[in-house]
């Protein structure tokens, strides 16, 4: 019992969290302040100086953005914080997806001027899908035009969250000096000295009424959401600080509300209270439900217990000059140096040679890693991203993170023929590290094609190959088109008969093909055959054959999406019918049916958000129209206008340069995928 209590206490002092935000909201700066204030580093890194710990890759420092998710650890108030700084650019959303798969909580960072931005919504929805509790940090309150209430309103309106604001800013814009803590009704002030500590004092006289009003509003909102808080509020007419803090933690962990704090990470204001909030409100590994996996087809739960059989999920693979690092979240049990583990995904055993506690591009060796830890291991040679590593005597298979389908492709080839094999190895290594990159050979041209999530994604991949010493040429980007059905066909008959001596093949199928509506309508299959004319095992083979036929459409060999296929009739032969025969018949039947149907080509589109000075809005709108863009809205704010439009992805290549030229470098833009639309 004492050992169990000790393990629970140890787990309760771990926080696994990510930093999520739109690009340039201040994620990396905030991470650097975390590391400095906790003593993990002795000097604050700055993005503009290229001295940050987490943006250690040369491309990240050159471009000034986070590209690869980086793991770091620090200690605060007796708690171990394992932190992952995630990218904010839409092209690297898969890095965020894989990170969220192994995190217990997150800090969502918002710009106090811009509020919720397009990629803010994307990462928020990703966290919703994974059920990751969040607290919010409204950053850059020292900027001109910064307003906490406006940013909080955007969180409420655009993210449909319930924000619980626990701080009140002291001063506005350049005069922002600190915050009022509404739980303890105290002022926290920082001066302009670089390493100045927070100074605690009474609430300023001019803010006392406003602080009291906001404290009352906070209590009322919490009481509406939390039964125990409601009981105390009704009995006493107010909430004590302990009850309020406990209710905030419960609401955060349950995903019912979001605690909101504020500050300026660059000027070191509001970071210590945020660290306190991470410890106070975000869950530990012992607070989240037991992880679920499958064992021989049955679902099994495994608790976060260091004494349980070992199980962990690989969320990142990184090749370095000194070897291959496999990043791992340990969900259950204890992993020791020298252990042999089972890669349940590949069905092979691997030996763990070293266990490393990672600090971005630096690491410290350790002898063991227990439930709740995020570490890197050296030794596994074939474990891929999404693989489950577990104890050989207690196998378990976790569901791997899902990678988004690529939307942009380029042809890549080595300038020198002698480097062709080296290029193939480099591309294979890239695809292993980043599953959202897909490498294939074009069957018509014989070219090697690299596909990814966007133009920047492919630029970074190509540059990584060049920095490895390979001289490569990259073709013009090509988008990934799709084909769909506009008007289907009914009663399409196909008979598959093959007799070549020995057992023959016979299958007779009748298909209806029609469009499938809905945002998730990719393919649906149904059978209305009655009387056992087509046995159930053959019906499954027909569905498999139809899925085979979706790989290449009749218009240009693009994948087919958005259709419903119904098997309405069929016939079998007592000896020659088989699952293979019906699968083959269905593949040819659907292929021919699509040729008979009315088809259309779909092209990927992106939602583009352009922020430009009012004087440059005309050229921006004209350029968007020339790119077949459809403007969906515009908002004016403090001398700038934010224009939102839907633009075909094929028209966005080179848009960054064009926008800078038309606006003298004063406009910025962001994009995010917005699905597919018919191509004119």
Secondary structure, DSSP 4 states (H G I P E B T S, - for coil): -HHHHHHHHHHHTEEEEEEEESTTSSHHHHHHHHHHHTTS-SS---TTTT--SS--SHHHHHHTS--S-EEEEEEETTEEEEEEE---SGGGHHHHHHHHTT-SEEEEEEETTTBS-HHHHHHHHHHHHHT-EEEEEEE-TTSTT--HHHHHHHHHHHH---EEE-EEEES-GGG--EEEETTTTEEEE--SSTTPPPEEEPPPGGGHHHHHHHHHHHHHHHHHH-HHHHHHHHHHSS--HHHHHHHHHHHHHTTS-EEEEE-BTTTTBSHHHHHHHHHHHSPPTTTSPPEEEEETTEEEEE-S-TTSPPEEEEEEEEEETTEEEEEEEEEESEEETT-EEEETTTTEEEE--EEEEEETTEEEEESEEETT-EEEEE--SSPPTT-EEEETTS--BPPPPPPPPP-EEEEEEESSGGGHHHHHHHHHHHHHH-TT-EEEE-TTT--EEEEESSHHHHHHHHHHHHHTT--EEE---EE--EEEEEE-EEEEEEEEEE-SSSS-EEEEEEEEEEE--STT-SEEEEE---TTSS-HHHHHHHHHHHHHHTTS-TTTSPPB-SEEEEEEEEE--TTT--HHHHHHHHHHHHHHHHHHSEEEEEEEEEEEEEEEEGGGHHHHHHHHHHTT-EEEEEEEETTEEEEEEEEEGGG-TTHHHHHHHHHTT--EEEEEEEEEEE--
